[in-house]
Amino acid sequence: MRVNRILLSSALVVVALVVQVSVLSRLHLPGAVPDLLLLTVLGLAMVYGHVGGALVGFGAGLLADLAPPADHAAGRYALVLCVIGYLAGLIKPDNGRLKSATGPMVVVVVAAIGTTLLYAGVGALVGDTAARHVGLGSLLFTAALYDLLLAPFVVPGIMALARRADNDPLADTGSQGKKTDISSGWLSGGTGLRIGGQRGGLGGLKVKAVRARTARAGRIKGVKRL
């Protein structure tokens, strides 16, 4: 990964983890806890792609495994977020632009459910059966609900920051894309204006050519009359 990607990803992951541990986990909401760290990984993965998403997911998960008050084996959440980051990065389109917010919202719901299932599955392999006592169905529903409600306030901003820090031309309003994107809104016409200017320029050249041919024909007729 590039240096600017590493610096931005590290800063966002640390901030997300601090907010999640110090604020979200203390809300004592029924069921799961809103996973700000997961949303951060998803936002970065949908800009950096599957490889970058896997690396960011692994680093974020490992940091969460080691940060207090972690009560599970180190590497468990790192494995889960690595897989989720890789899969989320696969939806990145070739041109870098997402046509609507529907796709990312579906990714958030699927990722929230998948993260809960993978985490519980890995826990079952190492003998952690806490998910059974809490109720897996309740955890799945509340995790998907909380993350979906929080996603519109987190994912678009993270995607916009990632593109701007990565010097991505799609982050500029004068870029060559013509479609909408959930992280930057409608592109305000740089390409359309340039195309219009080019059309106007071509039209002016055609008019000049016609005038030149007309003037040349007039001169020829005048010579013939003489």
ChimeraX commands (.cxc) that place a marker at each C-alpha (Angstrom):
marker #1 position 0.00,0.00,0.00 radius 0.5
marker #1 position 1.05,3.59,-0.57 radius 0.5
marker #1 position 2.32,5.68,2.31 radius 0.5
marker #1 position -0.64,8.06,2.21 radius 0.5
marker #1 position -3.03,5.11,2.27 radius 0.5
marker #1 position -1.27,3.61,5.27 radius 0.5
marker #1 position -1.28,6.90,7.17 radius 0.5
marker #1 position -4.92,7.66,6.46 radius 0.5
marker #1 position -6.08,4.10,7.18 radius 0.5
marker #1 position -4.15,3.99,10.45 radius 0.5
marker #1 position -5.58,7.32,11.61 radius 0.5
marker #1 position -9.16,6.39,10.71 radius 0.5
marker #1 position -8.90,2.95,12.30 radius 0.5
marker #1 position -7.49,4.35,15.55 radius 0.5
marker #1 position -10.18,7.03,15.76 radius 0.5
marker #1 position -12.92,4.50,14.99 radius 0.5
marker #1 position -11.62,2.09,17.63 radius 0.5
marker #1 position -11.37,4.80,20.29 radius 0.5
marker #1 position -14.91,6.02,19.59 radius 0.5
marker #1 position -16.28,2.49,19.57 radius 0.5
marker #1 position -14.62,1.49,22.83 radius 0.5
marker #1 position -15.14,4.73,24.74 radius 0.5
marker #1 position -18.58,5.77,23.42 radius 0.5
marker #1 position -20.55,3.17,21.49 radius 0.5
marker #1 position -19.79,0.25,23.77 radius 0.5
marker #1 position -20.98,2.29,26.77 radius 0.5
marker #1 position -24.41,3.00,25.33 radius 0.5
marker #1 position -25.63,-0.39,26.56 radius 0.5
marker #1 position -27.91,-0.89,23.58 radius 0.5
marker #1 position -29.86,-4.16,23.43 radius 0.5
marker #1 position -28.11,-6.85,21.46 radius 0.5
marker #1 position -24.97,-6.01,19.51 radius 0.5
marker #1 position -22.78,-2.91,19.63 radius 0.5
marker #1 position -22.63,-0.60,16.57 radius 0.5
marker #1 position -19.43,-1.60,14.79 radius 0.5
marker #1 position -17.77,1.65,13.72 radius 0.5
marker #1 position -14.54,-0.22,13.02 radius 0.5
marker #1 position -16.32,-2.48,10.53 radius 0.5
marker #1 position -17.83,0.52,8.72 radius 0.5
marker #1 position -14.41,2.13,8.49 radius 0.5
marker #1 position -12.95,-1.00,6.92 radius 0.5
marker #1 position -15.85,-1.21,4.46 radius 0.5
marker #1 position -15.47,2.42,3.38 radius 0.5
marker #1 position -11.75,2.02,2.76 radius 0.5
marker #1 position -12.16,-1.35,1.04 radius 0.5
marker #1 position -14.67,0.07,-1.45 radius 0.5
marker #1 position -12.03,2.61,-2.51 radius 0.5
marker #1 position -8.79,0.60,-2.22 radius 0.5
marker #1 position -10.11,-2.68,-3.62 radius 0.5
marker #1 position -9.92,-6.24,-2.32 radius 0.5
marker #1 position -6.18,-6.30,-1.57 radius 0.5
marker #1 position -6.20,-2.98,0.28 radius 0.5
marker #1 position -9.42,-3.96,2.03 radius 0.5
marker #1 position -7.91,-7.21,3.27 radius 0.5
marker #1 position -4.81,-5.45,4.60 radius 0.5
marker #1 position -6.80,-2.70,6.30 radius 0.5
marker #1 position -9.22,-5.26,7.74 radius 0.5
marker #1 position -6.44,-7.39,9.14 radius 0.5
marker #1 position -4.69,-4.41,10.74 radius 0.5
marker #1 position -7.91,-3.01,12.19 radius 0.5
marker #1 position -8.98,-6.39,13.54 radius 0.5
marker #1 position -5.59,-7.06,15.10 radius 0.5
marker #1 position -5.66,-3.67,16.79 radius 0.5
marker #1 position -9.13,-4.44,18.16 radius 0.5
marker #1 position -7.90,-7.84,19.39 radius 0.5
marker #1 position -5.09,-6.22,21.37 radius 0.5
marker #1 position -6.93,-3.13,22.63 radius 0.5
marker #1 position -8.51,-3.36,26.08 radius 0.5
marker #1 position -11.00,-4.54,27.19 radius 0.5
marker #1 position -10.59,-7.37,24.64 radius 0.5
marker #1 position -11.59,-10.70,26.16 radius 0.5
marker #1 position -10.93,-13.06,23.24 radius 0.5
marker #1 position -7.98,-14.69,21.55 radius 0.5
marker #1 position -5.72,-12.35,19.58 radius 0.5
marker #1 position -6.17,-12.72,15.85 radius 0.5
marker #1 position -9.82,-13.72,15.98 radius 0.5
marker #1 position -11.30,-10.41,14.88 radius 0.5
marker #1 position -8.31,-9.79,12.60 radius 0.5
marker #1 position -9.23,-12.90,10.61 radius 0.5
marker #1 position -12.88,-11.86,10.41 radius 0.5
marker #1 position -12.21,-8.30,9.24 radius 0.5
marker #1 position -9.55,-9.49,6.80 radius 0.5
marker #1 position -12.11,-11.71,5.06 radius 0.5
marker #1 position -14.82,-9.03,5.17 radius 0.5
marker #1 position -12.46,-6.34,3.83 radius 0.5
marker #1 position -11.39,-8.58,0.97 radius 0.5
marker #1 position -14.97,-9.40,-0.02 radius 0.5
marker #1 position -16.12,-5.77,0.28 radius 0.5
marker #1 position -13.27,-4.64,-1.96 radius 0.5
marker #1 position -14.51,-6.92,-4.72 radius 0.5
marker #1 position -17.50,-4.66,-5.42 radius 0.5
marker #1 position -15.25,-1.75,-6.37 radius 0.5
marker #1 position -16.09,-0.96,-10.02 radius 0.5
marker #1 position -13.36,-0.60,-12.63 radius 0.5
marker #1 position -14.04,3.12,-13.07 radius 0.5
marker #1 position -14.06,3.65,-9.31 radius 0.5
marker #1 position -17.58,5.07,-9.20 radius 0.5
marker #1 position -20.60,3.58,-7.47 radius 0.5
marker #1 position -23.84,4.31,-9.31 radius 0.5
marker #1 position -26.05,4.48,-6.22 radius 0.5
marker #1 position -26.08,4.01,-2.47 radius 0.5
marker #1 position -28.05,0.76,-2.74 radius 0.5
marker #1 position -25.00,-1.42,-3.31 radius 0.5
marker #1 position -22.99,-0.08,-0.35 radius 0.5
marker #1 position -25.99,-0.34,1.98 radius 0.5
marker #1 position -26.48,-3.97,0.97 radius 0.5
marker #1 position -22.76,-4.53,1.58 radius 0.5
marker #1 position -23.12,-3.03,5.08 radius 0.5
marker #1 position -26.01,-5.35,6.00 radius 0.5
marker #1 position -24.30,-8.43,4.58 radius 0.5
marker #1 position -21.01,-7.49,6.25 radius 0.5
marker #1 position -22.67,-6.94,9.63 radius 0.5
marker #1 position -24.37,-10.34,9.46 radius 0.5
marker #1 position -21.27,-12.04,8.04 radius 0.5
marker #1 position -19.00,-10.52,10.68 radius 0.5
marker #1 position -21.27,-11.74,13.48 radius 0.5
marker #1 position -21.50,-15.24,12.02 radius 0.5
marker #1 position -17.77,-15.51,11.33 radius 0.5
marker #1 position -16.89,-14.20,14.77 radius 0.5
marker #1 position -19.25,-16.66,16.43 radius 0.5
marker #1 position -17.99,-19.48,14.21 radius 0.5
marker #1 position -14.34,-18.83,15.00 radius 0.5
marker #1 position -15.28,-18.54,18.67 radius 0.5
marker #1 position -16.99,-21.91,18.56 radius 0.5
marker #1 position -13.81,-23.44,17.13 radius 0.5
marker #1 position -11.76,-22.13,20.06 radius 0.5
marker #1 position -14.38,-22.98,22.69 radius 0.5
marker #1 position -16.05,-19.57,23.11 radius 0.5
marker #1 position -19.82,-20.11,23.30 radius 0.5
marker #1 position -20.84,-16.64,24.48 radius 0.5
marker #1 position -22.92,-16.04,21.34 radius 0.5
marker #1 position -25.16,-18.96,22.24 radius 0.5
marker #1 position -26.01,-17.51,25.63 radius 0.5
marker #1 position -26.73,-14.03,24.26 radius 0.5
marker #1 position -28.80,-15.30,21.34 radius 0.5
marker #1 position -27.35,-15.41,17.84 radius 0.5
marker #1 position -30.58,-14.30,16.18 radius 0.5
marker #1 position -30.81,-11.17,18.30 radius 0.5
marker #1 position -27.16,-10.36,17.63 radius 0.5
marker #1 position -27.61,-10.70,13.86 radius 0.5
marker #1 position -30.68,-8.47,13.77 radius 0.5
marker #1 position -29.32,-5.72,16.02 radius 0.5
marker #1 position -25.88,-5.74,14.37 radius 0.5
marker #1 position -27.40,-5.27,10.91 radius 0.5
marker #1 position -29.82,-2.60,12.18 radius 0.5
marker #1 position -27.27,-0.52,14.09 radius 0.5
marker #1 position -24.65,-0.65,11.35 radius 0.5
marker #1 position -27.20,0.22,8.67 radius 0.5
marker #1 position -28.38,3.25,10.64 radius 0.5
marker #1 position -24.82,4.42,11.27 radius 0.5
marker #1 position -23.47,3.73,7.76 radius 0.5
marker #1 position -24.83,6.85,5.95 radius 0.5
marker #1 position -22.98,9.07,8.42 radius 0.5
marker #1 position -19.68,7.17,8.20 radius 0.5
marker #1 position -19.09,5.32,4.94 radius 0.5
marker #1 position -19.52,8.20,2.43 radius 0.5
marker #1 position -17.20,10.47,4.39 radius 0.5
marker #1 position -14.52,7.80,4.70 radius 0.5
marker #1 position -14.71,7.06,0.98 radius 0.5
marker #1 position -14.36,10.76,0.15 radius 0.5
marker #1 position -11.35,11.13,2.47 radius 0.5
marker #1 position -9.70,8.04,1.01 radius 0.5
marker #1 position -10.07,9.31,-2.54 radius 0.5
marker #1 position -8.85,12.78,-1.72 radius 0.5
marker #1 position -5.82,11.52,0.21 radius 0.5
marker #1 position -5.08,9.07,-2.59 radius 0.5
marker #1 position -5.07,11.91,-5.16 radius 0.5
marker #1 position -7.79,10.06,-7.02 radius 0.5
marker #1 position -9.00,12.14,-10.00 radius 0.5
marker #1 position -12.54,10.90,-9.28 radius 0.5
marker #1 position -12.50,12.98,-6.12 radius 0.5
marker #1 position -12.45,16.18,-8.22 radius 0.5
marker #1 position -15.66,17.68,-9.51 radius 0.5
marker #1 position -14.08,18.31,-12.89 radius 0.5
marker #1 position -13.27,14.66,-13.51 radius 0.5
marker #1 position -14.28,12.74,-16.60 radius 0.5
marker #1 position -16.97,10.66,-14.82 radius 0.5
marker #1 position -20.56,11.44,-15.72 radius 0.5
marker #1 position -22.39,9.34,-13.10 radius 0.5
marker #1 position -23.23,9.94,-9.48 radius 0.5
marker #1 position -21.26,8.62,-6.56 radius 0.5
marker #1 position -22.37,8.27,-2.96 radius 0.5
marker #1 position -19.18,9.84,-1.60 radius 0.5
marker #1 position -19.15,12.98,-3.77 radius 0.5
marker #1 position -22.68,13.48,-5.11 radius 0.5
marker #1 position -23.44,14.76,-8.59 radius 0.5
marker #1 position -20.42,15.67,-10.68 radius 0.5
marker #1 position -20.86,19.27,-11.65 radius 0.5
marker #1 position -20.23,19.13,-15.29 radius 0.5
marker #1 position -16.54,19.53,-15.98 radius 0.5
marker #1 position -16.63,17.05,-18.80 radius 0.5
marker #1 position -19.91,18.27,-20.20 radius 0.5
marker #1 position -18.63,21.84,-20.30 radius 0.5
marker #1 position -15.46,20.82,-22.05 radius 0.5
marker #1 position -17.36,18.75,-24.55 radius 0.5
marker #1 position -19.66,21.68,-25.16 radius 0.5
marker #1 position -16.66,23.94,-25.69 radius 0.5
marker #1 position -15.16,21.49,-28.11 radius 0.5
marker #1 position -18.42,21.31,-30.01 radius 0.5
marker #1 position -18.60,25.08,-30.10 radius 0.5
marker #1 position -15.01,25.23,-31.35 radius 0.5
marker #1 position -15.71,22.73,-34.11 radius 0.5
marker #1 position -18.82,24.65,-35.09 radius 0.5
marker #1 position -16.78,27.85,-35.31 radius 0.5
marker #1 position -14.19,26.14,-37.51 radius 0.5
marker #1 position -16.93,24.88,-39.83 radius 0.5
marker #1 position -18.42,28.38,-40.12 radius 0.5
marker #1 position -15.01,29.83,-40.90 radius 0.5
marker #1 position -14.39,27.18,-43.53 radius 0.5
marker #1 position -17.74,27.91,-45.21 radius 0.5
marker #1 position -17.03,31.64,-45.20 radius 0.5
marker #1 position -13.59,31.06,-46.68 radius 0.5
marker #1 position -15.03,28.89,-49.45 radius 0.5
marker #1 position -17.71,31.52,-50.17 radius 0.5
marker #1 position -15.14,34.31,-50.35 radius 0.5
marker #1 position -12.91,32.20,-52.59 radius 0.5
marker #1 position -15.83,31.44,-54.90 radius 0.5
marker #1 position -16.67,35.17,-55.09 radius 0.5
marker #1 position -13.12,36.03,-56.03 radius 0.5
marker #1 position -13.10,33.35,-58.75 radius 0.5
marker #1 position -16.37,34.68,-60.23 radius 0.5
marker #1 position -14.99,38.22,-60.20 radius 0.5
marker #1 position -11.90,37.12,-62.12 radius 0.5
marker #1 position -14.03,35.32,-64.71 radius 0.5
marker #1 position -16.18,38.43,-65.25 radius 0.5
marker #1 position -13.07,40.50,-65.87 radius 0.5
marker link #1:1,2 radius 0.2
marker link #1:2,3 radius 0.2
marker link #1:3,4 radius 0.2
marker link #1:4,5 radius 0.2
marker link #1:5,6 radius 0.2
marker link #1:6,7 radius 0.2
marker link #1:7,8 radius 0.2
marker link #1:8,9 radius 0.2
marker link #1:9,10 radius 0.2
marker link #1:10,11 radius 0.2
marker link #1:11,12 radius 0.2
marker link #1:12,13 radius 0.2
marker link #1:13,14 radius 0.2
marker link #1:14,15 radius 0.2
marker link #1:15,16 radius 0.2
marker link #1:16,17 radius 0.2
marker link #1:17,18 radius 0.2
marker link #1:18,19 radius 0.2
marker link #1:19,20 radius 0.2
marker link #1:20,21 radius 0.2
marker link #1:21,22 radius 0.2
marker link #1:22,23 radius 0.2
marker link #1:23,24 radius 0.2
marker link #1:24,25 radius 0.2
marker link #1:25,26 radius 0.2
marker link #1:26,27 radius 0.2
marker link #1:27,28 radius 0.2
marker link #1:28,29 radius 0.2
marker link #1:29,30 radius 0.2
marker link #1:30,31 radius 0.2
marker link #1:31,32 radius 0.2
marker link #1:32,33 radius 0.2
marker link #1:33,34 radius 0.2
marker link #1:34,35 radius 0.2
marker link #1:35,36 radius 0.2
marker link #1:36,37 radius 0.2
marker link #1:37,38 radius 0.2
marker link #1:38,39 radius 0.2
marker link #1:39,40 radius 0.2
marker link #1:40,41 radius 0.2
marker link #1:41,42 radius 0.2
marker link #1:42,43 radius 0.2
marker link #1:43,44 radius 0.2
marker link #1:44,45 radius 0.2
marker link #1:45,46 radius 0.2
marker link #1:46,47 radius 0.2
marker link #1:47,48 radius 0.2
marker link #1:48,49 radius 0.2
marker link #1:49,50 radius 0.2
marker link #1:50,51 radius 0.2
marker link #1:51,52 radius 0.2
marker link #1:52,53 radius 0.2
marker link #1:53,54 radius 0.2
marker link #1:54,55 radius 0.2
marker link #1:55,56 radius 0.2
marker link #1:56,57 radius 0.2
marker link #1:57,58 radius 0.2
marker link #1:58,59 radius 0.2
marker link #1:59,60 radius 0.2
marker link #1:60,61 radius 0.2
marker link #1:61,62 radius 0.2
marker link #1:62,63 radius 0.2
marker link #1:63,64 radius 0.2
marker link #1:64,65 radius 0.2
marker link #1:65,66 radius 0.2
marker link #1:66,67 radius 0.2
marker link #1:67,68 radius 0.2
marker link #1:68,69 radius 0.2
marker link #1:69,70 radius 0.2
marker link #1:70,71 radius 0.2
marker link #1:71,72 radius 0.2
marker link #1:72,73 radius 0.2
marker link #1:73,74 radius 0.2
marker link #1:74,75 radius 0.2
marker link #1:75,76 radius 0.2
marker link #1:76,77 radius 0.2
marker link #1:77,78 radius 0.2
marker link #1:78,79 radius 0.2
marker link #1:79,80 radius 0.2
marker link #1:80,81 radius 0.2
marker link #1:81,82 radius 0.2
marker link #1:82,83 radius 0.2
marker link #1:83,84 radius 0.2
marker link #1:84,85 radius 0.2
marker link #1:85,86 radius 0.2
marker link #1:86,87 radius 0.2
marker link #1:87,88 radius 0.2
marker link #1:88,89 radius 0.2
marker link #1:89,90 radius 0.2
marker link #1:90,91 radius 0.2
marker link #1:91,92 radius 0.2
marker link #1:92,93 radius 0.2
marker link #1:93,94 radius 0.2
marker link #1:94,95 radius 0.2
marker link #1:95,96 radius 0.2
marker link #1:96,97 radius 0.2
marker link #1:97,98 radius 0.2
marker link #1:98,99 radius 0.2
marker link #1:99,100 radius 0.2
marker link #1:100,101 radius 0.2
marker link #1:101,102 radius 0.2
marker link #1:102,103 radius 0.2
marker link #1:103,104 radius 0.2
marker link #1:104,105 radius 0.2
marker link #1:105,106 radius 0.2
marker link #1:106,107 radius 0.2
marker link #1:107,108 radius 0.2
marker link #1:108,109 radius 0.2
marker link #1:109,110 radius 0.2
marker link #1:110,111 radius 0.2
marker link #1:111,112 radius 0.2
marker link #1:112,113 radius 0.2
marker link #1:113,114 radius 0.2
marker link #1:114,115 radius 0.2
marker link #1:115,116 radius 0.2
marker link #1:116,117 radius 0.2
marker link #1:117,118 radius 0.2
marker link #1:118,119 radius 0.2
marker link #1:119,120 radius 0.2
marker link #1:120,121 radius 0.2
marker link #1:121,122 radius 0.2
marker link #1:122,123 radius 0.2
marker link #1:123,124 radius 0.2
marker link #1:124,125 radius 0.2
marker link #1:125,126 radius 0.2
marker link #1:126,127 radius 0.2
marker link #1:127,128 radius 0.2
marker link #1:128,129 radius 0.2
marker link #1:129,130 radius 0.2
marker link #1:130,131 radius 0.2
marker link #1:131,132 radius 0.2
marker link #1:132,133 radius 0.2
marker link #1:133,134 radius 0.2
marker link #1:134,135 radius 0.2
marker link #1:135,136 radius 0.2
marker link #1:136,137 radius 0.2
marker link #1:137,138 radius 0.2
marker link #1:138,139 radius 0.2
marker link #1:139,140 radius 0.2
marker link #1:140,141 radius 0.2
marker link #1:141,142 radius 0.2
marker link #1:142,143 radius 0.2
marker link #1:143,144 radius 0.2
marker link #1:144,145 radius 0.2
marker link #1:145,146 radius 0.2
marker link #1:146,147 radius 0.2
marker link #1:147,148 radius 0.2
marker link #1:148,149 radius 0.2
marker link #1:149,150 radius 0.2
marker link #1:150,151 radius 0.2
marker link #1:151,152 radius 0.2
marker link #1:152,153 radius 0.2
marker link #1:153,154 radius 0.2
marker link #1:154,155 radius 0.2
marker link #1:155,156 radius 0.2
marker link #1:156,157 radius 0.2
marker link #1:157,158 radius 0.2
marker link #1:158,159 radius 0.2
marker link #1:159,160 radius 0.2
marker link #1:160,161 radius 0.2
marker link #1:161,162 radius 0.2
marker link #1:162,163 radius 0.2
marker link #1:163,164 radius 0.2
marker link #1:164,165 radius 0.2
marker link #1:165,166 radius 0.2
marker link #1:166,167 radius 0.2
marker link #1:167,168 radius 0.2
marker link #1:168,169 radius 0.2
marker link #1:169,170 radius 0.2
marker link #1:170,171 radius 0.2
marker link #1:171,172 radius 0.2
marker link #1:172,173 radius 0.2
marker link #1:173,174 radius 0.2
marker link #1:174,175 radius 0.2
marker link #1:175,176 radius 0.2
marker link #1:176,177 radius 0.2
marker link #1:177,178 radius 0.2
marker link #1:178,179 radius 0.2
marker link #1:179,180 radius 0.2
marker link #1:180,181 radius 0.2
marker link #1:181,182 radius 0.2
marker link #1:182,183 radius 0.2
marker link #1:183,184 radius 0.2
marker link #1:184,185 radius 0.2
marker link #1:185,186 radius 0.2
marker link #1:186,187 radius 0.2
marker link #1:187,188 radius 0.2
marker link #1:188,189 radius 0.2
marker link #1:189,190 radius 0.2
marker link #1:190,191 radius 0.2
marker link #1:191,192 radius 0.2
marker link #1:192,193 radius 0.2
marker link #1:193,194 radius 0.2
marker link #1:194,195 radius 0.2
marker link #1:195,196 radius 0.2
marker link #1:196,197 radius 0.2
marker link #1:197,198 radius 0.2
marker link #1:198,199 radius 0.2
marker link #1:199,200 radius 0.2
marker link #1:200,201 radius 0.2
marker link #1:201,202 radius 0.2
marker link #1:202,203 radius 0.2
marker link #1:203,204 radius 0.2
marker link #1:204,205 radius 0.2
marker link #1:205,206 radius 0.2
marker link #1:206,207 radius 0.2
marker link #1:207,208 radius 0.2
marker link #1:208,209 radius 0.2
marker link #1:209,210 radius 0.2
marker link #1:210,211 radius 0.2
marker link #1:211,212 radius 0.2
marker link #1:212,213 radius 0.2
marker link #1:213,214 radius 0.2
marker link #1:214,215 radius 0.2
marker link #1:215,216 radius 0.2
marker link #1:216,217 radius 0.2
marker link #1:217,218 radius 0.2
marker link #1:218,219 radius 0.2
marker link #1:219,220 radius 0.2
marker link #1:220,221 radius 0.2
marker link #1:221,222 radius 0.2
marker link #1:222,223 radius 0.2
marker link #1:223,224 radius 0.2
marker link #1:224,225 radius 0.2
marker link #1:225,226 radius 0.2
view
